[in-house]
Structure formats: structure tokens, C-alpha cells
Amino acid sequence: MSNERDVVRSFVNSVLSYCNEFQSVHFFIVVDRASTDGTIDILHQLSQTDHRICVVWDESSRCVVDAYFRGYREAITAKCDWILEIDAGFSHNPEDIPKFLAKMQQGYDCVFGSRFCPGGKISDSSLKRYLISWGGTFATNFLLGTKLSDMTSGFEMFTQKSLQAVLDNGIHSKNHFFQTEIRVFCHHFQIVEVPIHYRFASSRVKNSIIVEACKNLWRLTRKRLQGKLWQSQLTLEDSHHDFQETSRY
């Protein structure tokens, strides 16, 4: 979470409103040095009255990927059964959370939010960002043999085992392509997509980010052509049992 002072209270309350049925909930909110508007002070106030809120100050974060991975590690260390990744500021709509929970209760390893499957949509965004996201999905599916309708979204949910397997496999990207890498490495798990509503995507995308994405996509393509892309992947043969209706996330 960065500079979200105006909406932080409503966002946190909205997310937590969908967690009441669970036995135990840990809401890890990662804040780094990019946040300068006092958002973290509000979060600390909220955490004083709601033990589910865990404010994580990530001073050593060097890029957006570091912040995400800090959140992953916190959730895995807390032994959360299910781990939901959601962007702050309502770019991801908390009202979509029940769709993820319903699919997890059916026994999936990973549930991915999609802006391009039936029922999904993007609003308050630019044509440029739409084309980048759609083009990235098309290129990844074509080159790597994946089949998801949205390979670049960051709204997703994992079992602890599946997320740990992805992290153990290794993520190379230091920019937003890491979301695509995650979905590539989940290719052999039990996965499903749910429609989401995404808002407020900035039209500003640095050329360096696009170049890095292309380099990493080509790196994975070479590994696929060499027959090495899936060799290091871990399977989850025992991941489809002991799913309880009340889990931690």
C-alpha cells in the first residue's frame, strides 16, 4: 500500500467485511518508502483496534516486487492456509473476493482474477494499458503454451503449498512481469479464473518495464524450447485434501 490516505480506512474495512466466516484472519498490509502521505499512521491506528490487521513496514524494499514478496513471506510464516493478493486503493474491487473464496472451497490450488474472461472488465483506464495487458497475455499464451485469459493481473489467491512452490521455483522479474511468471509456474496446478473489475490503471508505463518483460518472456520461451521450462516445477499431489470451510487467509 502506498499513498492511499483518503481511502485506506474504507478499503481495509471493505476487505475485512468478507472475512467474518473464517476462523482466523491475518491481513498483512505492506508499506514501503514510496508511501509519504501518512497512510501508515492510519494503518497503525486501525491495527490497534483490530488484531487481524498486521502492518508491515518494508524499509528495504527496492521495487514493487520486493513489497509483494514480503507480503507472501509474512503470510507463509504465519501458516495461512489460503493467501489472497489484492492491490490497495480499490483498483481491485473487494466485492470480488467471494468469487475467489468459493473456488478455493472447491479445492483449487490457485484462483486468478481475470479482466478478459466473461464478466471481467476494465474501467477508468487507458486504451494503452488495455492493449499492453491484452497483448502480454496473448504473447505469453502463444509462446509458452499457457491458456489463461489474463496473464498479467495481480488479483489472485493461492494455497500455502502452491505459493511456496512458486517461490521455490524462483521469480526473476523485478517489475510487473513477475505476475506473469507466477501464472506460468502455476500452469500444472489445479487453477481457475474468476472475473474481476479492475480500475484506475495508469497510462504511464516506462519503456524499461516493457523491455524487461520482453526479455523475461524470451528467457522463458528459450527454456520451453529446450524442454526445461517445467522441469523445475513442483507438483502438489497432496494439495486437494483437508480443505476446510473455515481456513486462515
Secondary structure as UniProt FT lines:
FT   TURN            5..7
FT   HELIX           8..16
FT   TURN            17..18
FT   TURN            20..21
FT   STRAND          27..31
FT   TURN            33..34
FT   HELIX           39..49
FT   TURN            51..52
FT   STRAND          53..57
FT   TURN            59..60
FT   HELIX           64..77
FT   TURN            78..79
FT   STRAND          82..85
FT   TURN            88..91
FT   HELIX           94..96
FT   HELIX           97..105
FT   TURN            106..107
FT   STRAND          110..114
FT   TURN            118..119
FT   STRAND          121..123
FT   HELIX           127..144
FT   STRAND          156..159
FT   HELIX           160..169
FT   TURN            176..177
FT   HELIX           178..185
FT   TURN            186..188
FT   STRAND          191..195
FT   STRAND          197..199
FT   HELIX           207..225
FT   TURN            226..227
FT   TURN            229..232
FT   TURN            237..240
//
